[in-house]
């Protein structure tokens, strides 16, 4: 049995003007063939799960494409065309295949296709024909479309947020593929699309309201005939008709069972929808709470959620902490210009920098301060533990660490960095546990790493392109009505 593997993954924020380019994919992962195995086989990612699951079953994985870039603006048209052409070429040249394991993100948007994932999955289906089984894994932040469902025999989303189960989901998909090709099961699925969007602030699966919803879905899996089900939380920063929460149920050749079960999941959300409305905390309230709470405290900068595509240079919390004189505080800002100036000055130099706030006017004014340069680093790090996103490495480019006169430590990076690993701090000779307050630019994802250090986590309603207050966004394409934006 030879099973092809295609991953084309991007979480696209359509409220960003700058597109995600081919160079952005090349910086992270744009690989074919055995280079995929070398990079991803041992990672906590679903690609690693695909490869391990097939090998354990005595079958042959055939890696074709692994494309992934840091969340950002819509994928540039030429970048998407190039990657799609590569995927189809590799597919054509792969020789006889018995099935395909595919990994779309589910919230991908390109400049020419709002349903980017539905588009490329449909083209792959056309290429291989109706009989070849295609099984997809998807991010829990998918904005699910009927095209994604129609193109695949089964779609399975991550069940944890932070996403710590990606490899396990890959193993599950591989096992289902093996059973399907061997004729043991016939995956049949249905999806439901209730007119509800779960606020990003409520999307952790570790606590209510999501925890009991997932427990309800877990209990459903005990019913005879069910192969899988998925709660698909949705991604509110992609302005697409599919934006919102959805559900998938996969059965063994029983469409009626799939439909009745998926409707039950949708009914659960409808009945509990008020529980999923956000509770938003202002910057001022968050800082007040932080100085009174058990420390270290992690302030989660929701408006500059790098995992949702934001610029990583918001200064709202940096200003608040430094102006309040909250000593032993930490923030990371993307600012290549300031890195160059700090490096030119050298370790120990004292100079005035205008840090962050350079992408646009939405994310705060630059933090202009007299600082001391504490260190210059290459910004490369490895993560030995399972973390959100499934990667075991990271790069920040040339990185400078500076300290303001009031005791705010600022890590300045040349490349945007999503704080999924606390190693991005450790690699610069800093001890995360030595800080009273740390800012992490995210909502749920950083918790997997920062909770090992921080006693208190506070999600902060900061302005930005990933604001948790969805009333700030000028949606043009989403469904209406969509709870809670319309009631």
GIVEN-V925495 format. One record per residue. N is the residue number from 1. PHI is phi in whole degrees, -180 to 180 (* if undefined). Layout:
# GIVEN-V925495
N & PHI
N & PHI
This chain:
# GIVEN-V925495
1 & *
2 & -116
3 & -119
4 & -76
5 & -129
6 & -129
7 & -125
8 & -135
9 & -126
10 & -156
11 & -99
12 & -106
13 & -98
14 & -78
15 & -90
16 & -97
17 & -79
18 & -86
19 & -75
20 & -87
21 & -101
22 & -62
23 & -62
24 & -65
25 & -69
26 & -61
27 & -65
28 & -103
29 & -163
30 & -141
31 & -126
32 & -131
33 & 59
34 & -70
35 & -62
36 & -65
37 & -61
38 & -62
39 & -83
40 & -111
41 & -59
42 & -98
43 & -84
44 & -80
45 & -88
46 & -64
47 & -60
48 & -61
49 & -66
50 & -55
51 & -65
52 & -63
53 & -62
54 & -68
55 & -64
56 & -63
57 & -84
58 & 79
59 & -109
60 & -109
61 & -77
62 & -124
63 & -67
64 & -113
65 & -149
66 & -133
67 & -116
68 & -148
69 & -134
70 & -56
71 & -49
72 & -169
73 & -68
74 & -52
75 & -69
76 & -58
77 & -58
78 & -68
79 & -66
80 & -63
81 & -60
82 & -63
83 & -68
84 & -65
85 & -61
86 & -64
87 & -61
88 & -69
89 & -65
90 & -62
91 & -64
92 & -64
93 & -94
94 & -79
95 & 82
96 & -61
97 & -122
98 & -100
99 & -177
100 & -132
101 & -101
102 & -124
103 & -131
104 & -76
105 & -75
106 & 110
107 & -120
108 & -81
109 & -133
110 & -110
111 & -62
112 & -110
113 & -137
114 & -67
115 & -101
116 & -60
117 & -70
118 & -61
119 & -66
120 & -72
121 & -64
122 & -64
123 & -68
124 & -64
125 & -60
126 & -60
127 & -68
128 & -96
129 & 89
130 & -75
131 & -87
132 & -73
133 & -68
134 & -124
135 & -122
136 & -113
137 & -101
138 & -143
139 & -66
140 & -65
141 & -94
142 & -61
143 & -98
144 & -69
145 & -119
146 & -65
147 & -63
148 & -63
149 & -67
150 & -66
151 & -79
152 & -124
153 & -79
154 & -153
155 & -123
156 & -128
157 & -97
158 & -56
159 & -107
160 & -130
161 & -144
162 & -58
163 & -79
164 & -109
165 & -112
166 & -62
167 & -63
168 & -63
169 & -66
170 & -62
171 & -63
172 & -62
173 & -65
174 & -64
175 & -63
176 & -66
177 & -62
178 & -60
179 & -64
180 & -68
181 & -65
182 & -78
183 & 82
184 & -81
185 & -140
186 & -131
187 & -58
188 & -137
189 & -132
190 & -141
191 & -130
192 & -129
193 & -128
194 & -63
195 & -82
196 & -139
197 & -120
198 & -83
199 & -61
200 & -58
201 & -67
202 & -104
203 & -94
204 & -71
205 & -89
206 & -85
207 & -137
208 & -62
209 & -88
210 & -70
211 & -54
212 & -66
213 & -67
214 & -69
215 & -64
216 & -62
217 & -66
218 & -62
219 & -63
220 & -61
221 & -65
222 & -76
223 & -72
224 & -59
225 & 94
226 & -87
227 & -103
228 & -168
229 & -146
230 & -141
231 & -97
232 & -109
233 & -69
234 & 96
235 & -132
236 & -80
237 & -101
238 & -111
239 & -82
240 & -135
241 & -60
242 & -85
243 & -53
244 & 139
245 & -89
246 & -148
247 & -141
248 & -134
249 & -129
250 & -115
251 & -120
252 & -91
253 & 59
254 & -141
255 & -65
256 & -62
257 & -65
258 & -60
259 & -68
260 & -66
261 & -71
262 & -68
263 & -69
264 & -64
265 & -63
266 & -64
267 & -65
268 & -60
269 & -64
270 & -60
271 & -70
272 & -112
273 & -59
274 & -65
275 & -68
276 & -98
277 & -80
278 & -69
279 & -110
280 & -105
281 & -115
282 & -73
283 & -59
284 & -63
285 & -64
286 & -65
287 & -67
288 & -58
289 & -67
290 & -61
291 & -72
292 & -101
293 & -98
294 & -57
295 & -110
296 & -69
297 & -113
298 & -106
299 & -96
300 & -89
301 & -84
302 & -67
303 & -74
304 & -123
305 & -82
306 & -62
307 & -67
308 & -107
309 & 103
310 & -72
311 & -77
312 & 73
313 & -127
314 & -66
315 & -113
316 & -56
317 & -74
318 & -61
319 & -59
320 & -62
321 & -68
322 & -71
323 & -69
324 & -80
325 & 69
326 & -77
327 & -67
328 & 56
329 & -108
330 & -137
331 & -146
332 & -111
333 & -129
334 & -79
335 & -164
336 & -62
337 & -63
338 & -68
339 & -60
340 & -61
341 & -67
342 & -66
343 & -67
344 & -64
345 & -71
346 & 91
347 & -62
348 & 95
349 & -69
350 & -113
351 & -154
352 & -100
353 & -122
354 & -104
355 & -106
356 & 69
357 & 62
358 & -109
359 & -75
360 & -162
361 & -88
362 & -77
363 & -103
364 & 99
365 & -78
366 & -53
367 & -87
368 & -92
369 & -146
370 & -80
371 & -132
372 & -110
373 & -79
374 & -95
375 & -177
376 & -127
377 & -140
378 & -82
379 & 76
380 & -96
381 & -149
382 & -119
383 & -118
384 & -79
385 & -105
386 & -73
387 & -132
388 & -54
389 & 98
390 & 77
391 & -95
392 & -114
393 & -144
394 & -161
395 & -138
396 & -113
397 & 67
398 & -55
399 & -133
400 & -119
401 & -115
402 & -128
403 & -133
404 & -79
405 & -66
406 & -96
407 & 95
408 & -88
409 & -87
410 & -117
411 & -93
412 & -107
413 & -118
414 & -94
415 & -131
416 & -57
417 & -130
418 & -86
419 & -81
420 & -83
421 & -131
422 & -75
423 & -66
424 & -67
425 & -87
426 & -62
427 & -68
428 & -106
429 & 60
430 & -114
431 & -100
432 & -56
433 & -71
434 & -85
435 & -92
436 & -80
437 & -137
438 & -121
439 & -95
440 & -121
441 & -86
442 & -178
443 & -125
444 & -111
445 & -55
446 & -65
447 & -60
448 & -60
449 & -92
450 & -73
451 & -68
452 & -71
453 & -112
454 & -91
455 & -83
456 & -133
457 & -121
458 & -127
459 & -87
460 & -112
461 & -83
462 & -87
463 & -67
464 & 151
465 & -74
466 & -123
467 & -55
468 & -76
469 & -90
470 & -71
471 & -69
472 & -79
473 & -99
474 & -94
475 & -72
476 & -117
477 & -123
478 & -69
479 & -67
480 & -140
481 & -76
482 & -142
483 & -68
484 & -94
485 & -64
486 & -124
487 & -121
